[in-house]
Amino acid sequence: MYLIAQHHRVFLLFSFIPEIDDEQKVIGALTIAKDLTPLRRSEQALSQREQELRTLVDNLPISVVRYDEQYRRIFFNPSFLKTFSTSAEKIYGSTPKQQWFATNITGAQFTEVLETAKTHRKNSRNPGRVAKFNWFIKLLCVKNRTRIR
């Protein structure tokens, strides 16, 4: 529920607990309200930033792919699909060993690169730095693939 206070929306969460007398009749209610406005504004700002990032990635001229922990493709931009003349239905959830497009490296070799990066990330004292390396490797291999057509 939201209210408008001083020309601004205020998001509130209300909880009502009935107050019951000895005859089990409701004689009142305990009302608790929590202001969710800061949380709601944070969610809206995050959603806007996610949309901006998605728009940027979707319009990049290079292929971008994201893999999960089992090396399944869980995200790819339209440039990837166009470059390799494939569809989202065919590629989503597939691994490099199952479907591979490059000629300069095999799917198995690429999986080894991802495994090495994952191992370094788990063993690193600075996981952010290794994560950046991991993304660099992923983008480098994808960028190299764009040269085959």
LOPA-711351 format. One record per residue: residue number from 1; x, y, z of N, C-alpha, C in turn; chain. Coordinates in nm, 2 decimals, decimal comma, always signed. Each point is the difference from the previous one (the first is absolute). Layout:
NUM | X | Y | Z | X | Y | Z | X | Y | Z | A
...
//
This chain:
1 | +0,08 | -0,12 | +0,00 | -0,08 | +0,12 | +0,00 | +0,09 | +0,12 | +0,00 | A
2 | -0,04 | +0,10 | -0,07 | +0,07 | +0,13 | +0,01 | -0,09 | +0,11 | +0,03 | A
3 | +0,05 | +0,11 | +0,06 | -0,07 | +0,12 | +0,02 | +0,08 | +0,11 | -0,06 | A
4 | -0,06 | +0,11 | -0,02 | +0,06 | +0,12 | -0,06 | +0,02 | +0,10 | +0,11 | A
5 | +0,12 | +0,03 | +0,04 | +0,03 | +0,09 | +0,11 | +0,09 | +0,11 | -0,05 | A
6 | -0,05 | +0,12 | +0,00 | +0,08 | +0,12 | -0,04 | +0,04 | -0,02 | -0,15 | A
7 | -0,09 | -0,05 | -0,08 | +0,02 | -0,02 | -0,14 | +0,10 | -0,11 | -0,04 | A
8 | +0,03 | -0,09 | +0,10 | +0,09 | -0,11 | -0,03 | -0,07 | -0,13 | +0,04 | A
9 | +0,02 | -0,10 | -0,07 | -0,05 | -0,13 | +0,03 | +0,08 | -0,06 | +0,12 | A
10 | -0,07 | -0,05 | +0,10 | +0,06 | -0,07 | +0,11 | -0,06 | -0,14 | +0,00 | A
11 | +0,09 | -0,10 | -0,01 | -0,05 | -0,14 | +0,00 | +0,01 | -0,05 | +0,14 | A
12 | -0,11 | -0,06 | +0,05 | -0,02 | -0,05 | +0,13 | -0,05 | -0,14 | +0,00 | A
13 | +0,06 | -0,08 | +0,10 | -0,05 | -0,13 | +0,02 | -0,08 | +0,00 | +0,13 | A
14 | -0,12 | -0,04 | -0,01 | -0,09 | +0,00 | +0,12 | -0,02 | -0,15 | +0,05 | A
15 | +0,00 | -0,02 | +0,13 | -0,04 | -0,12 | +0,06 | -0,11 | +0,03 | +0,10 | A
16 | -0,11 | -0,08 | +0,00 | -0,10 | +0,02 | +0,10 | -0,02 | -0,13 | +0,08 | A
17 | -0,01 | +0,02 | +0,13 | -0,02 | -0,11 | +0,09 | -0,12 | +0,03 | +0,08 | A
18 | -0,10 | -0,08 | +0,00 | -0,13 | +0,03 | +0,07 | +0,03 | -0,01 | +0,15 | A
19 | -0,07 | +0,08 | +0,07 | +0,00 | -0,01 | +0,15 | -0,14 | -0,06 | +0,04 | A
20 | +0,01 | -0,11 | +0,07 | -0,12 | -0,08 | +0,03 | -0,02 | +0,00 | +0,15 | A
21 | -0,13 | +0,02 | +0,04 | -0,04 | -0,01 | +0,14 | -0,02 | -0,14 | +0,05 | A
22 | -0,04 | -0,02 | +0,12 | -0,03 | -0,13 | +0,06 | -0,11 | -0,08 | -0,07 | A
23 | -0,09 | +0,07 | -0,06 | -0,11 | -0,06 | -0,08 | +0,03 | -0,02 | -0,14 | A
24 | +0,13 | +0,01 | -0,04 | +0,05 | -0,02 | -0,14 | -0,06 | +0,10 | -0,10 | A
25 | -0,03 | +0,12 | +0,05 | -0,05 | +0,10 | -0,09 | +0,12 | +0,10 | -0,02 | A
26 | +0,00 | +0,05 | -0,13 | +0,11 | +0,09 | -0,03 | -0,04 | +0,14 | +0,06 | A
27 | +0,09 | +0,05 | +0,08 | -0,03 | +0,13 | +0,06 | +0,09 | +0,11 | -0,05 | A
28 | +0,10 | -0,04 | -0,08 | +0,10 | +0,10 | -0,05 | +0,10 | -0,07 | -0,08 | A
29 | +0,10 | +0,07 | -0,04 | +0,10 | -0,05 | -0,09 | +0,13 | +0,07 | +0,03 | A
30 | +0,11 | -0,08 | +0,00 | +0,13 | +0,05 | +0,01 | +0,05 | +0,02 | -0,14 | A
31 | +0,05 | +0,11 | -0,04 | +0,04 | +0,03 | -0,13 | +0,15 | +0,04 | +0,00 | A
32 | +0,07 | -0,07 | -0,09 | +0,15 | +0,03 | -0,01 | +0,02 | +0,04 | -0,14 | A
33 | +0,07 | +0,11 | -0,02 | +0,04 | +0,04 | -0,14 | +0,15 | +0,02 | -0,01 | A
34 | +0,05 | -0,04 | -0,11 | +0,14 | +0,01 | -0,03 | +0,02 | +0,08 | -0,13 | A
35 | +0,08 | +0,10 | +0,00 | +0,03 | +0,08 | -0,12 | +0,09 | -0,08 | -0,09 | A
36 | -0,04 | -0,04 | -0,12 | +0,08 | -0,07 | -0,10 | +0,05 | +0,09 | -0,11 | A
37 | -0,02 | +0,13 | +0,02 | +0,03 | +0,10 | -0,11 | +0,15 | -0,01 | -0,04 | A
38 | +0,10 | +0,00 | +0,10 | +0,14 | -0,01 | -0,04 | +0,03 | -0,13 | -0,08 | A
39 | -0,06 | -0,11 | +0,05 | +0,02 | -0,13 | -0,07 | -0,06 | +0,01 | -0,15 | A
40 | -0,12 | +0,05 | -0,01 | -0,06 | +0,01 | -0,13 | +0,08 | +0,09 | -0,09 | A
41 | +0,05 | +0,11 | +0,05 | +0,08 | +0,09 | -0,09 | +0,13 | -0,07 | -0,04 | A
42 | +0,06 | -0,07 | +0,09 | +0,12 | -0,08 | -0,04 | -0,03 | -0,10 | -0,10 | A
43 | -0,11 | -0,07 | +0,01 | -0,04 | -0,10 | -0,10 | -0,02 | +0,06 | -0,14 | A
44 | -0,07 | +0,12 | +0,00 | -0,02 | +0,07 | -0,12 | +0,13 | +0,05 | -0,07 | A
45 | +0,09 | +0,05 | +0,08 | +0,13 | +0,04 | -0,05 | +0,08 | -0,11 | -0,06 | A
46 | +0,00 | -0,12 | +0,07 | +0,07 | -0,11 | -0,04 | -0,07 | -0,05 | -0,13 | A
47 | -0,13 | -0,01 | -0,01 | -0,07 | -0,04 | -0,12 | +0,04 | +0,09 | -0,12 | A
48 | +0,01 | +0,13 | +0,02 | +0,03 | +0,09 | -0,10 | +0,15 | -0,02 | -0,05 | A
49 | +0,09 | -0,02 | +0,09 | +0,14 | -0,03 | -0,03 | +0,01 | -0,13 | -0,08 | A
50 | -0,07 | -0,10 | +0,04 | +0,00 | -0,13 | -0,07 | -0,05 | +0,02 | -0,14 | A
51 | -0,11 | +0,08 | -0,02 | -0,05 | +0,02 | -0,13 | +0,10 | +0,08 | -0,09 | A
52 | +0,07 | +0,10 | +0,06 | +0,10 | +0,07 | -0,07 | +0,11 | -0,09 | -0,05 | A
53 | +0,05 | -0,09 | +0,09 | +0,11 | -0,09 | -0,03 | -0,05 | -0,10 | -0,11 | A
54 | -0,12 | -0,05 | +0,02 | -0,05 | -0,09 | -0,10 | -0,01 | +0,06 | -0,14 | A
55 | -0,04 | +0,12 | -0,01 | -0,01 | +0,08 | -0,12 | +0,14 | +0,01 | -0,06 | A
56 | +0,10 | +0,03 | +0,08 | +0,13 | +0,02 | -0,05 | +0,06 | -0,13 | -0,05 | A
57 | -0,02 | -0,11 | +0,07 | +0,06 | -0,13 | -0,04 | -0,08 | -0,05 | -0,13 | A
58 | -0,13 | +0,02 | +0,00 | -0,08 | -0,05 | -0,12 | +0,04 | +0,08 | -0,12 | A
59 | +0,06 | +0,11 | +0,01 | +0,03 | +0,08 | -0,12 | +0,15 | +0,01 | -0,03 | A
60 | +0,08 | -0,08 | +0,07 | +0,15 | -0,01 | -0,03 | +0,02 | -0,07 | -0,13 | A
61 | +0,10 | +0,04 | -0,08 | +0,03 | -0,07 | -0,12 | +0,08 | -0,13 | +0,01 | A
62 | +0,04 | -0,02 | +0,13 | +0,07 | -0,13 | +0,02 | -0,08 | -0,10 | +0,08 | A
63 | +0,03 | -0,12 | -0,01 | -0,08 | -0,10 | +0,07 | +0,04 | -0,01 | +0,15 | A
64 | -0,11 | -0,01 | +0,08 | +0,02 | -0,01 | +0,15 | -0,08 | -0,12 | +0,04 | A
65 | +0,07 | -0,09 | +0,08 | -0,06 | -0,12 | +0,05 | +0,03 | -0,01 | +0,15 | A
66 | -0,10 | -0,05 | +0,07 | +0,02 | -0,03 | +0,15 | -0,02 | -0,15 | +0,02 | A
67 | +0,08 | -0,06 | +0,08 | -0,01 | -0,14 | +0,03 | -0,03 | -0,02 | +0,15 | A
68 | -0,07 | -0,10 | +0,04 | -0,02 | -0,03 | +0,14 | +0,11 | -0,09 | +0,05 | A
69 | -0,01 | -0,05 | +0,12 | +0,11 | -0,08 | +0,06 | +0,02 | -0,14 | -0,07 | A
70 | -0,10 | -0,04 | -0,08 | +0,01 | -0,13 | -0,07 | +0,04 | +0,03 | -0,15 | A
71 | +0,03 | +0,13 | -0,03 | +0,04 | +0,04 | -0,13 | -0,11 | +0,00 | -0,10 | A
72 | -0,12 | +0,01 | +0,04 | -0,12 | +0,01 | -0,09 | -0,01 | +0,15 | -0,03 | A
73 | -0,04 | +0,02 | -0,13 | -0,02 | +0,14 | -0,04 | -0,14 | +0,05 | +0,06 | A
74 | +0,01 | +0,10 | +0,08 | -0,12 | +0,05 | +0,07 | -0,03 | +0,14 | -0,05 | A
75 | +0,09 | +0,07 | -0,07 | -0,03 | +0,13 | -0,06 | +0,09 | +0,01 | -0,13 | A
76 | -0,06 | +0,07 | -0,10 | +0,08 | +0,03 | -0,12 | -0,08 | +0,12 | -0,06 | A
77 | +0,08 | +0,08 | -0,07 | -0,07 | +0,12 | -0,06 | -0,04 | -0,03 | -0,14 | A
78 | -0,08 | +0,08 | -0,06 | -0,04 | -0,02 | -0,14 | +0,12 | -0,01 | -0,10 | A
79 | +0,11 | +0,07 | +0,03 | +0,12 | -0,01 | -0,09 | +0,05 | -0,14 | -0,01 | A
80 | +0,00 | -0,07 | +0,12 | +0,04 | -0,14 | +0,00 | -0,08 | -0,09 | -0,09 | A
81 | -0,13 | +0,02 | +0,01 | -0,09 | -0,08 | -0,08 | +0,01 | +0,03 | -0,15 | A
82 | +0,02 | +0,12 | -0,03 | +0,02 | +0,04 | -0,14 | +0,13 | -0,05 | -0,06 | A
83 | +0,11 | +0,02 | +0,08 | +0,13 | -0,04 | -0,04 | +0,01 | -0,15 | -0,04 | A
84 | -0,07 | -0,08 | +0,08 | +0,01 | -0,14 | -0,02 | -0,12 | -0,07 | -0,06 | A
85 | -0,09 | +0,09 | -0,05 | -0,12 | -0,05 | -0,07 | -0,08 | -0,11 | +0,08 | A
86 | -0,02 | +0,03 | +0,12 | -0,07 | -0,09 | +0,09 | -0,12 | +0,07 | +0,07 | A
87 | -0,08 | -0,08 | +0,07 | -0,12 | +0,06 | +0,07 | +0,02 | -0,02 | +0,15 | A
88 | -0,07 | +0,08 | +0,07 | +0,01 | -0,01 | +0,15 | -0,05 | -0,14 | +0,05 | A
89 | -0,10 | -0,05 | -0,07 | -0,05 | -0,13 | +0,04 | +0,10 | -0,11 | -0,01 | A
90 | +0,08 | +0,00 | -0,11 | +0,10 | -0,10 | -0,02 | +0,12 | +0,01 | +0,10 | A
91 | +0,04 | +0,12 | +0,03 | +0,12 | +0,03 | +0,08 | -0,02 | +0,01 | +0,15 | A
92 | -0,11 | +0,05 | +0,04 | -0,02 | +0,02 | +0,15 | +0,01 | -0,13 | +0,07 | A
93 | +0,09 | +0,00 | +0,11 | +0,02 | -0,12 | +0,08 | +0,10 | -0,10 | -0,05 | A
94 | +0,05 | +0,03 | -0,12 | +0,10 | -0,09 | -0,06 | +0,14 | +0,03 | +0,05 | A
95 | +0,09 | -0,09 | +0,00 | +0,14 | +0,02 | +0,04 | +0,09 | +0,01 | -0,12 | A
96 | +0,12 | +0,06 | +0,02 | +0,09 | +0,00 | -0,11 | +0,03 | -0,13 | -0,06 | A
97 | +0,00 | -0,11 | +0,08 | +0,03 | -0,13 | -0,05 | -0,12 | -0,05 | -0,09 | A
98 | -0,12 | +0,04 | +0,03 | -0,11 | -0,04 | -0,08 | -0,02 | +0,07 | -0,13 | A
99 | +0,02 | +0,13 | +0,00 | -0,01 | +0,09 | -0,12 | +0,11 | +0,10 | +0,00 | A
100 | +0,08 | -0,01 | -0,10 | +0,12 | +0,09 | -0,01 | +0,00 | +0,05 | -0,14 | A
101 | +0,05 | +0,13 | -0,01 | +0,00 | +0,07 | -0,13 | +0,14 | +0,04 | -0,04 | A
102 | +0,10 | +0,01 | +0,09 | +0,13 | +0,05 | -0,04 | +0,09 | -0,10 | -0,07 | A
103 | +0,09 | +0,05 | -0,07 | +0,10 | -0,09 | -0,07 | +0,14 | +0,01 | +0,06 | A
104 | +0,02 | +0,11 | +0,08 | +0,13 | +0,02 | +0,06 | +0,02 | -0,07 | +0,14 | A
105 | -0,11 | -0,05 | +0,05 | +0,01 | -0,07 | +0,13 | -0,12 | -0,10 | +0,00 | A
106 | +0,01 | -0,11 | +0,07 | -0,11 | -0,10 | +0,00 | -0,08 | +0,03 | +0,12 | A
107 | -0,12 | -0,05 | +0,00 | -0,09 | +0,01 | +0,12 | +0,06 | -0,05 | +0,13 | A
108 | +0,07 | -0,12 | -0,02 | +0,06 | -0,06 | +0,12 | +0,11 | +0,09 | +0,05 | A
109 | +0,08 | +0,06 | -0,09 | +0,11 | +0,09 | +0,05 | -0,06 | +0,12 | +0,07 | A
110 | -0,11 | +0,06 | -0,06 | -0,06 | +0,11 | +0,06 | -0,05 | -0,03 | +0,14 | A
111 | -0,06 | -0,12 | +0,02 | -0,05 | -0,05 | +0,13 | +0,12 | +0,00 | +0,10 | A
112 | +0,11 | -0,05 | -0,05 | +0,12 | +0,00 | +0,09 | +0,04 | +0,14 | +0,04 | A
113 | -0,01 | +0,09 | -0,09 | +0,03 | +0,14 | +0,04 | -0,09 | +0,05 | +0,11 | A
114 | -0,13 | -0,03 | -0,02 | -0,10 | +0,04 | +0,10 | +0,02 | -0,07 | +0,13 | A
115 | +0,04 | -0,13 | +0,00 | +0,03 | -0,07 | +0,12 | +0,12 | +0,06 | +0,08 | A
116 | +0,10 | +0,03 | -0,08 | +0,12 | +0,07 | +0,06 | -0,04 | +0,13 | +0,07 | A
117 | -0,08 | +0,08 | -0,07 | -0,04 | +0,13 | +0,06 | -0,08 | -0,02 | +0,12 | A
118 | -0,09 | -0,10 | +0,00 | -0,09 | -0,03 | +0,11 | +0,08 | -0,05 | +0,12 | A
119 | +0,10 | -0,08 | -0,02 | +0,09 | -0,05 | +0,11 | +0,08 | +0,12 | +0,06 | A
120 | +0,05 | +0,09 | -0,09 | +0,07 | +0,11 | +0,05 | -0,09 | +0,09 | +0,08 | A
121 | -0,12 | +0,02 | -0,04 | -0,10 | +0,08 | +0,07 | -0,03 | -0,05 | +0,14 | A
122 | -0,01 | -0,13 | +0,01 | -0,03 | -0,06 | +0,13 | +0,12 | +0,00 | +0,09 | A
123 | +0,12 | +0,00 | -0,05 | +0,12 | +0,00 | +0,08 | +0,06 | +0,14 | +0,03 | A
124 | -0,05 | +0,10 | -0,07 | +0,05 | +0,13 | +0,01 | -0,04 | +0,07 | +0,12 | A
125 | +0,10 | +0,09 | +0,05 | -0,03 | +0,08 | +0,11 | -0,08 | +0,13 | -0,05 | A
126 | +0,01 | +0,02 | -0,13 | -0,07 | +0,12 | -0,06 | -0,09 | -0,06 | -0,11 | A
127 | -0,12 | -0,05 | +0,04 | -0,09 | -0,06 | -0,10 | -0,04 | +0,10 | -0,11 | A
128 | -0,01 | +0,12 | +0,03 | -0,04 | +0,10 | -0,10 | +0,10 | +0,01 | -0,11 | A
129 | +0,12 | +0,00 | +0,03 | +0,11 | +0,00 | -0,10 | -0,01 | -0,12 | -0,09 | A
130 | -0,01 | -0,11 | +0,06 | -0,01 | -0,13 | -0,08 | -0,13 | +0,00 | -0,08 | A
131 | -0,11 | +0,05 | +0,05 | -0,12 | +0,01 | -0,07 | +0,02 | +0,08 | -0,13 | A
132 | +0,07 | +0,11 | +0,02 | +0,03 | +0,09 | -0,12 | +0,08 | -0,08 | -0,10 | A
133 | +0,10 | -0,08 | +0,04 | +0,07 | -0,08 | -0,09 | -0,08 | -0,10 | -0,07 | A
134 | -0,09 | -0,06 | +0,08 | -0,10 | -0,10 | -0,06 | -0,08 | +0,06 | -0,11 | A
135 | -0,05 | +0,12 | +0,03 | -0,08 | +0,07 | -0,10 | +0,08 | +0,03 | -0,13 | A
136 | +0,13 | +0,05 | +0,03 | +0,09 | +0,03 | -0,11 | +0,02 | -0,12 | -0,09 | A
137 | +0,02 | -0,12 | +0,06 | +0,02 | -0,12 | -0,08 | -0,12 | -0,03 | -0,08 | A
138 | -0,12 | +0,01 | +0,06 | -0,12 | -0,03 | -0,07 | -0,02 | +0,09 | -0,12 | A
139 | +0,02 | +0,13 | +0,03 | -0,02 | +0,10 | -0,11 | +0,11 | -0,02 | -0,11 | A
140 | +0,12 | -0,03 | +0,04 | +0,11 | -0,01 | -0,10 | -0,04 | -0,12 | -0,09 | A
141 | -0,04 | -0,11 | +0,05 | -0,03 | -0,12 | -0,08 | -0,12 | +0,03 | -0,09 | A
142 | -0,10 | +0,07 | +0,05 | -0,12 | +0,04 | -0,08 | +0,04 | +0,09 | -0,11 | A
143 | +0,09 | +0,10 | +0,03 | +0,04 | +0,10 | -0,10 | +0,08 | -0,07 | -0,11 | A
144 | +0,08 | -0,10 | +0,04 | +0,08 | -0,07 | -0,10 | -0,09 | -0,08 | -0,09 | A
145 | -0,11 | -0,05 | +0,05 | -0,10 | -0,08 | -0,08 | -0,06 | +0,09 | -0,11 | A
146 | -0,01 | +0,13 | +0,02 | -0,07 | +0,08 | -0,10 | +0,08 | +0,01 | -0,13 | A
147 | +0,12 | -0,04 | +0,00 | +0,09 | +0,01 | -0,12 | -0,02 | -0,11 | -0,09 | A
148 | -0,08 | -0,11 | +0,03 | +0,00 | -0,12 | -0,08 | -0,10 | +0,02 | -0,12 | A
149 | -0,09 | +0,10 | +0,00 | -0,09 | +0,02 | -0,11 | +0,03 | +0,12 | -0,08 | A
//
